[in-house]
């Protein structure tokens, strides 16, 4: 127990035989249950977990590799079945510092947050060990996730060191969460739709002997597409189905007019230099369409930010 709350920790692991024992050993004594998920490892990870010798460990095995998101969802479901109040995630590669766990738990215990996550991007000293390429990829995904999720004050969405309340887990559809890397971005979108409070907890990065399995060149493309579909889903659910806000119309007009104006401008240049027609009227109208579309988008984002700020002011703060 931690401050009269039952605490569970989900430990997803795929081929982590070198580090899984260290990760499990480091989990604090106040944690009530450890949900160790072997995601179809081909090494000795499963045997190490099964023979670990800690009564708190609940071993869950996947017959096929479902992805880190799917492994975490399996842990979440077991925690819900057992009535755990707060569930944290600590990777099987021992990358999460257990001394930081109370800082993730406290905002939820004190009812200031429903979901907490680490933030390593605030200053260079907290990013020690993070490569420039990794930082650049994370910065890009931070910006895209702000737009997709509506949590405009949030940073470092790729940080997997998180904690979530039982209430939030019961509300969201766990089976719909993205199963691979990118689950954390997808989860933020779903939390935003239902108005859950997300709090960043500033903490340093911890890198050791683990090797990242993320290939950012492919990863950014896949997660960007996922965030695009999530963005439209969020607009539909939050601003059209569950409630209504005119910003959804501003987004629609902006998304339609901006590319039309841009393409019309290209056609105007083609018409002038290839066909030999006049340029001024066509290019002017194209430019006006493009500018109006961009203004609609900017106003939509501004309204979206204001909703985020108003929720923050009412206690739903990211």
Number of C-alpha atoms within 10 A of each C-alpha: 14 15 12 8 16 18 23 30 28 28 27 27 27 25 18 24 20 17 18 26 18 13 20 23 12 14 19 13 11 13 18 17 23 25 26 29 29 28 25 19 19 13 13 14 23 26 11 15 22 15 11 14 9 13 9 14 22 18 16 19 17 17 10 10 16 14 19 24 21 24 27 29 22 22 27 26 16 18 25 17 9 12 13 20 20 27 27 26 23 27 23 27 26 25 18 24 17 15 10 15 19 14 17 23 26 16 20 23 18 10 11 17 24 27 27 25 28 26 24 25 21 13 12 11 12 16 19 13 14 16 10 10 11 13 15 13 16 20 17 13 25 20 15 20 29 21 19 27 24 24 25 20 15 20 26 23 26 21 18 21 23 23 29 23 22 19 13 18 21 12 12 15 11 18 11 13 20 20 18 18 19 23 23 22 28 25 20 22 24 24 22 20 19 15 16 22 23 25 25 23 18 19 20 21 19 15 17 9 10 13 9 8 7 11 9 15 10 10 15 18 12 14 22 19 11 17 24 16 13 22 21 15 16 24 23 16 16 19 17 15 10 10 9 13 14 11 21 22 16 20 23 16 18 24 15 16 23 23 16 17 23 19 14 20 22 14 17 23 19 14 16 16 12 10 10 10 13 13 16 12 10 17 21 15 15 24 18 16 22 23 17 17 25 20 18 23 24 15 16 21 19 13 17 21 18 13 17 20 18 13 16 16 10 8 14 19 22 24
